[in-house]
Amino acid sequence: MNNMGVNIIEVKASNLRALKERLIACPEVRSAAQLGIRLRVLIYQQVSDPIKCSLTHFQN
């Protein structure tokens, strides 16, 4: 994923559809796609802590 300039995280949560909508509205997120019971989120490499970034939006 270095060529794309992103880090990938996978999220497992109860309401992935709502979480996806919140995450894709963030400027740090390139895209998000649900794959089965997980949400795969592409976060730009400029974000120093992609997991913390996604958790911030997950907990709100």
VEXVEXTI-714704 format. One line per field, with one value per residue (C-alpha): x, y, z; chain. Coordinates in nm, 4 decimals. Layout:
c1 [X	...]
c2 [Y	...]
c3 [Z	...]
cadena [A	...]
***
This chain:
c1 [0.0000	0.3033	0.2346	-0.1132	0.0122	-0.2224	-0.2277	-0.5011	-0.6828	-0.9616	-1.2436	-1.4861	-1.7904	-2.1642	-2.2775	-2.0301	-2.2619	-2.2964	-1.9269	-1.8340	-2.0435	-1.8715	-1.5228	-1.5511	-1.6536	-1.3103	-1.0350	-0.7806	-0.9690	-0.9217	-1.1927	-1.3704	-1.5311	-1.7208	-1.5903	-1.8092	-1.8017	-1.5125	-1.4676	-1.1451	-1.0372	-0.7641	-0.6078	-0.3497	0.0092	0.0507	-0.1663	0.0842	-0.1488	-0.4189	-0.5691	-0.6087	-0.7568	-1.0213	-1.0984	-1.1683	-1.4501	-1.5682	-1.6151	-1.8094]
c2 [0.0000	0.2273	0.3134	0.4315	0.6400	0.4760	0.2502	-0.0101	-0.0926	-0.3432	-0.2725	-0.5203	-0.3543	-0.3978	-0.1140	-0.0991	0.0856	0.3872	0.3804	0.3749	0.6854	0.8733	0.7641	0.8476	1.2003	1.2503	1.4119	1.1590	0.8671	0.7837	0.5155	0.2453	-0.0785	-0.3433	-0.6940	-0.9410	-0.8648	-0.6171	-0.2656	-0.2041	0.1589	0.3262	0.6133	0.8456	0.7754	1.1345	1.0414	0.9494	0.7104	0.5682	0.3446	0.6315	0.8433	0.5821	0.5162	0.8844	0.8659	0.5267	0.6437	0.9615]
c3 [0.0000	0.0007	-0.3621	-0.2657	0.0274	0.2788	0.5815	0.6106	0.9306	0.9765	1.2183	1.3680	1.5273	1.5648	1.3375	1.0515	0.8156	1.0460	1.1310	0.7627	0.6975	0.9805	0.8758	0.5063	0.6019	0.7631	0.5565	0.6920	0.5357	0.1698	0.1604	0.3578	0.2447	0.4335	0.3733	0.5587	0.9292	0.9015	0.7751	0.5866	0.6190	0.4133	0.6079	0.4538	0.5616	0.6804	0.9810	1.2527	1.4417	1.2126	1.4803	1.7253	1.4481	1.3668	1.7353	1.7854	1.5314	1.6538	2.0129	1.9250]
cadena [A	A	A	A	A	A	A	A	A	A	A	A	A	A	A	A	A	A	A	A	A	A	A	A	A	A	A	A	A	A	A	A	A	A	A	A	A	A	A	A	A	A	A	A	A	A	A	A	A	A	A	A	A	A	A	A	A	A	A	A]
***
